[in-house]
């Protein structure tokens, strides 16, 4: 009963393609002034101004408080009794960073000494050069409450310099807040060349760091008195690491597992750079160590599925009389492990660790729900908000302009229908740099009535979260026959469905997934409603839920 | 004020890491096989703060966990001089010389193989880089403190540094056949070693020139050259994967030329042909009891190898190189009694004191002696008997395996999303169908070439 193989196959076949899910995104603009009246202002963590007002002008908050005079030349937002929060700040993601084109990797004669860029060692590259200002990522982030995102280039061991950008703006220059903010690092190997293993990556990082220290000494001496000295000539990679060695630049180091946290902390202790542990998924075994290291931790909200979801399996097992004591013990351990994961952020809060959230791997789409889970498991709402506002602001050195809804700061505000992490709380407006974005509050999904046939042809996004797979699913109709194609890919590979049958608003089909000589038959059942579908993917090893929604043809 | 608190906290923290989980135990009335001082019947062993404090009759100690070993055999924890357990990475196979990498950077304290090794009485193993490269990475000597989840906690602090070398088919296949670069032949192997040592020499000279004021700057930091220089200085013990006598002799000559003394040949299946030469050089040998014919260069072999080497005065051990063999090294050692007629003590030395000597830790472990570390394996029946069953395994005075508390699931890390993989999936995933851990990670590397 294992899905690792499938996960491997499915992920290999259908790498992730992201589609912006923009349902409603209208910019209202007539004046530079915006006035929010009679709102509940959560201006900073732990503070609330009941029924106050906010005046925004030129993209900044100019007044916050009770009984403000309503200007007659401002856009008045109907936000009566709504909740206002400072917009969230993403501690690190790849939002809006263009995906690398899949070319063939250049052939390297000596795999042990590849050029730095083939090895994934490009600490001098700037995220700014890879930003797509029109990316739907920014629209999605904004819709989820983010006003500012901190982005890193994509890549391997040392992808490059990060940038802080706004989620509102039309051009790269308009959205850029700060360039070359920090260096991004990962334990990610370079297939086929050095470093092809994690131990190679750690060795290379150390070496580069020490080389940068040496290069710096050389350069300093040379610049003060070059006479008789060899001219310094160092690679881009070495030069780009110098600010890290001088602690002028932080390293946001991705460390998903507790083991990786240990490894990266050991590296930091050895070399002494300013570290931000990033995209940490498993932190509960290392809370004490993280606490005493004083290193901030950016959590990845890639939460495991709740074990109850396996109830069906259990029933099946019992039927087949396979439930042994051993399996029961395993289920208990898994349930405990789930608790460890959903309770670990509360553990960080209790220990007094400085933590926030990053979105390199996990997508923030389910953030609302996940935050509720964390809060149910002991995290305070206040700490959750800090982790999304003041903590990243302080780490990124932008506390003067963002992180709270106070006078003088950027007018980056969330206006929600209820306290932000309450169930059914929805974002009604976003203000980013004073720009107003209004969102339609979707009513609960209504089930399509029986017999009422809908047109299911169209382009959808799909997600099989259990396999970490997503992409696009296109349903087309040719005469009476349906055609279904799933695209997903680092390589954009396509899978065409076979044996398609439609029954009412349900559809089922088969896929043959092949990889490395393995092949696996997968059957898929989908139930369609107006704009969405949900269903299941069934394999010999078990089933996984699949869901998706229609992509706006515009 | 804040700084002071930080300093205090970090000091406390480093102390807690240094405190290597040491315990107190009194083992009563066992048959104690000391290795260095004969076998003592009805004898007690007292361990305090992780160290053997006393060996004698009718010992008593208050507030100490007591184990009744009446009718049991108490021996030093078994030491495996060649293993790849508890490692997330085994081979950085991209270069014929990767002296710069260190498997200690990729320790996996969660690996359940540690527990399985404990269940075979093994308390220390030499976690090695693989044999894809002529000079592979540096290795790590680990203590089997299963239950600890910090990679730092399984290192054997203070154990000498070691490095993996490899001769013959593996590096020739990976680099010669795989990439069309040297070494493609056994001649090329020799040149790879000589070049690497020359690199280390040149680097040391540049450092000396700088120290003596003859150069403006030190050489640009180079990890590989640093490590090669440390080998030349005698700071790192070489453990060399080897089979054929001609190549073994070749490496001895190379090391002689560069003045490198400390070398332990691993596998060394044809060691019996050059046993006197090995002994004369002071080289050690760590062998399989009876495993061969898994590739062309490993056909000329004999189960008498260990005995012949030992009789010729070579410090010899028997190793596992496998997460399976490591569970019954005591049985592997017993085979030298059938093939070579070694005495009980000679046979047990092959898995205790001798591997300790090869790893440079013989003053701390490898025998039951006052002052040594409290690493003990307790057996029902004599450990060289076919009926031997390990009962309790102790590391630094702490019970890490007890056959009576061997529960269903002894893993330390549970992924709440993971289903239990089948044996087939685990094997194909981690080994690509190959049983040879020495070549782990290599197939992925080679596959990327095509």
HADDOCK unambig.tbl for C-alpha pairs under 7 A between the chains (distance, minus, plus):
assign (segid A and resid 1 and name CA) (segid B and resid 419 and name CA) 5.95 0.50 0.50
assign (segid A and resid 1 and name CA) (segid B and resid 420 and name CA) 6.49 0.50 0.50
assign (segid A and resid 1 and name CA) (segid B and resid 421 and name CA) 6.95 0.50 0.50
assign (segid A and resid 2 and name CA) (segid B and resid 419 and name CA) 4.65 0.50 0.50
assign (segid A and resid 2 and name CA) (segid B and resid 420 and name CA) 5.75 0.50 0.50
assign (segid A and resid 2 and name CA) (segid B and resid 421 and name CA) 5.22 0.50 0.50
assign (segid A and resid 3 and name CA) (segid B and resid 419 and name CA) 6.51 0.50 0.50
assign (segid A and resid 111 and name CA) (segid B and resid 94 and name CA) 5.41 0.50 0.50
assign (segid A and resid 111 and name CA) (segid B and resid 95 and name CA) 6.49 0.50 0.50
assign (segid A and resid 112 and name CA) (segid B and resid 94 and name CA) 4.81 0.50 0.50
assign (segid A and resid 112 and name CA) (segid B and resid 95 and name CA) 4.29 0.50 0.50
assign (segid A and resid 191 and name CA) (segid B and resid 445 and name CA) 6.67 0.50 0.50
assign (segid A and resid 191 and name CA) (segid B and resid 448 and name CA) 6.45 0.50 0.50
assign (segid A and resid 192 and name CA) (segid B and resid 94 and name CA) 6.84 0.50 0.50
assign (segid A and resid 192 and name CA) (segid B and resid 445 and name CA) 5.06 0.50 0.50
assign (segid A and resid 192 and name CA) (segid B and resid 448 and name CA) 5.25 0.50 0.50
assign (segid A and resid 192 and name CA) (segid B and resid 449 and name CA) 6.31 0.50 0.50
assign (segid A and resid 193 and name CA) (segid B and resid 94 and name CA) 5.62 0.50 0.50
assign (segid A and resid 194 and name CA) (segid B and resid 94 and name CA) 5.65 0.50 0.50
assign (segid A and resid 196 and name CA) (segid B and resid 92 and name CA) 6.30 0.50 0.50
assign (segid A and resid 196 and name CA) (segid B and resid 94 and name CA) 6.94 0.50 0.50
assign (segid A and resid 197 and name CA) (segid B and resid 89 and name CA) 6.74 0.50 0.50
assign (segid A and resid 197 and name CA) (segid B and resid 92 and name CA) 5.85 0.50 0.50
assign (segid A and resid 199 and name CA) (segid B and resid 89 and name CA) 6.88 0.50 0.50
assign (segid A and resid 199 and name CA) (segid B and resid 101 and name CA) 6.11 0.50 0.50
assign (segid A and resid 199 and name CA) (segid B and resid 102 and name CA) 6.39 0.50 0.50
assign (segid A and resid 199 and name CA) (segid B and resid 103 and name CA) 6.45 0.50 0.50
assign (segid A and resid 199 and name CA) (segid B and resid 105 and name CA) 5.59 0.50 0.50
assign (segid A and resid 199 and name CA) (segid B and resid 106 and name CA) 5.91 0.50 0.50
assign (segid A and resid 200 and name CA) (segid B and resid 92 and name CA) 6.67 0.50 0.50
assign (segid A and resid 200 and name CA) (segid B and resid 101 and name CA) 5.74 0.50 0.50
assign (segid A and resid 203 and name CA) (segid B and resid 100 and name CA) 6.72 0.50 0.50
assign (segid A and resid 203 and name CA) (segid B and resid 101 and name CA) 5.78 0.50 0.50
assign (segid A and resid 207 and name CA) (segid B and resid 221 and name CA) 6.75 0.50 0.50
assign (segid A and resid 207 and name CA) (segid B and resid 222 and name CA) 6.56 0.50 0.50
assign (segid A and resid 207 and name CA) (segid B and resid 223 and name CA) 6.21 0.50 0.50
assign (segid A and resid 210 and name CA) (segid B and resid 221 and name CA) 6.33 0.50 0.50
assign (segid A and resid 211 and name CA) (segid B and resid 220 and name CA) 6.11 0.50 0.50
assign (segid A and resid 211 and name CA) (segid B and resid 221 and name CA) 5.34 0.50 0.50
assign (segid A and resid 214 and name CA) (segid B and resid 220 and name CA) 6.82 0.50 0.50
assign (segid A and resid 262 and name CA) (segid B and resid 150 and name CA) 6.83 0.50 0.50
assign (segid A and resid 263 and name CA) (segid B and resid 105 and name CA) 6.95 0.50 0.50
assign (segid A and resid 292 and name CA) (segid B and resid 9 and name CA) 6.05 0.50 0.50
assign (segid A and resid 292 and name CA) (segid B and resid 10 and name CA) 5.71 0.50 0.50
assign (segid A and resid 292 and name CA) (segid B and resid 13 and name CA) 6.45 0.50 0.50
assign (segid A and resid 293 and name CA) (segid B and resid 10 and name CA) 6.86 0.50 0.50
assign (segid A and resid 304 and name CA) (segid B and resid 416 and name CA) 6.42 0.50 0.50
assign (segid A and resid 304 and name CA) (segid B and resid 417 and name CA) 5.84 0.50 0.50
assign (segid A and resid 305 and name CA) (segid B and resid 417 and name CA) 6.37 0.50 0.50
assign (segid A and resid 326 and name CA) (segid B and resid 408 and name CA) 6.24 0.50 0.50
assign (segid A and resid 334 and name CA) (segid B and resid 414 and name CA) 6.35 0.50 0.50
assign (segid A and resid 334 and name CA) (segid B and resid 415 and name CA) 6.86 0.50 0.50
assign (segid A and resid 334 and name CA) (segid B and resid 416 and name CA) 4.63 0.50 0.50
assign (segid A and resid 335 and name CA) (segid B and resid 416 and name CA) 6.76 0.50 0.50
assign (segid A and resid 337 and name CA) (segid B and resid 414 and name CA) 6.13 0.50 0.50
assign (segid A and resid 337 and name CA) (segid B and resid 415 and name CA) 6.70 0.50 0.50
assign (segid A and resid 337 and name CA) (segid B and resid 416 and name CA) 5.49 0.50 0.50
assign (segid A and resid 338 and name CA) (segid B and resid 416 and name CA) 5.34 0.50 0.50
